[in-house]
Amino acid sequence: MQNPLISIIIPAYNTEKYLDRCVASLCGQTFEDFEAIIIDDGSTDQTGHIADDWAVRDARIKVVHTANSGVAEARNTGLKHAKGLYIGFIDSDDWVEPEMLGTLVEDVKKHDADIAICGHVMETVDGEPLRSGQAAGSSFVLTAHQALVELLIDYKIRLYLWDKLYRRELFDGFSFPTGHLFEDQQILYKLFEKASTVCVNDQPLYHYVQHGESILGAKKLSTEVEYIRSQLTLFRYVCSSGRFSRTELTVLRSSLGKNLISSFRKVRKSPSPEAREASERLLKEFKSAGLPHHPGLFLLYKAIFGIIKSWGRKL
């Protein structure tokens, strides 16, 4: 039996309310040469049964049941089972438009790209749009370095795993780091480093659903601290990699610094003893990373980033 062109990896943990819509949106794709691998990550609700039912109904759906190990390990398991020439990821509480896979495949073939990206819509469980992930007219083709800069700025190309289609070879030798949130941010820039060409299509074809049960929907102190540490990793990489020009360094330090200081302020405002302890630890990590925390610095970074957006960041 011939291997599929695309493997879609879907980590699923206790998403019985959303999995049907997710898988139905995949099975309704206009492009049909794909497999979907659902990793049931030790769910305690009906998620596993729903996944198994879909596997019976559609031969393109594969299900792997594992003990609960977290989303990163679930994605690693999916990569081990994937047979496609291209890899994509969908969160089990999200859904996609019928043209998504077809559009991304057409783009990678047209531009001989290693990564193809589509737009997305952030919405509530009821389908109410919160914001769109790309501005109209933002379709473009970039070299790997240009795309890496845009990814780290996190504006035209977002630090999300799921709105992209990747050439399989990019994952050779890589695995998602386990035990942390925002693990996709820790691997995305490495994938972009290995790419040659990246193309972006502004059509909003991925629906990212935010709800109180999702990792990003639940705004906990621990989540905010994990986000800060993830951004600090990127900040250190930018400052130490030697890949970026002086202008690019200014832009990237401003963008990441703005995010870091903004999130740090949220942690510091919390009156809890845990937040105070976290603030003290983070200040030490800021200092170690070469990011001074000064009241005026956030305003400077914010101003620079505003100029970058208004100019369209044609650097």
C-alpha angles and dihedrals in degrees: 000000000000117000117247121254093232134035116199115199117206118185109201129189121166094331098134090137093059111024096086093058091045096052094039089056089053095047088052094059118132087220107067107179098099144096124219117211113199113198107203098205099204095295117190096201130058096291094108093049092049090051092049091050090055091050089057092049098045124030090208090068115087123184129204118188116205140166112268107279104147135263095287094057090043089057090047089053090050091052090053091055098040117113100176128111088229130041129213134174131214126181111232094237093053131075139204139222117255092249098051101099093038092051094048093047091049090051096049091049095044094050099027085236128175092207128029121191132196132193122261140205121223109213145162124257087263091056097255108149116240097181142326121252098221136036118238113269096026098123110129146141121238140185116245092261094048090048092048091055091048091048093052091047084055097207113093091022112033128215091245125123099206107062092064142079116213134198106247095235091065089074095054107125093006133107133173112262109247129218097041140087119235089033089152090067089057094058104031097076089050091054090049090050089059096046125096102196131017125190128196126203114191096210108122098234101147122070112208108197119206119200138152093262096058123093093246093039093059105070102204128162090244091053092052092049091049090051091051092050091049090052090046089056089055091045091054091047092052092049097045107033097080090216099113136076121234091260092049091048091054091050095045096044089050094049096046093038091054091052093046097049093043091053092043090056089056091054093045093051092060111100095210121114089234090058092050091051091047090050092054092049092047093050089057090049090049090053092047090051092050095250110131115205109224127153092236095047095073091053090050093050091045092051093049091048090050090054090048091055095045091052092047088242094266094170 
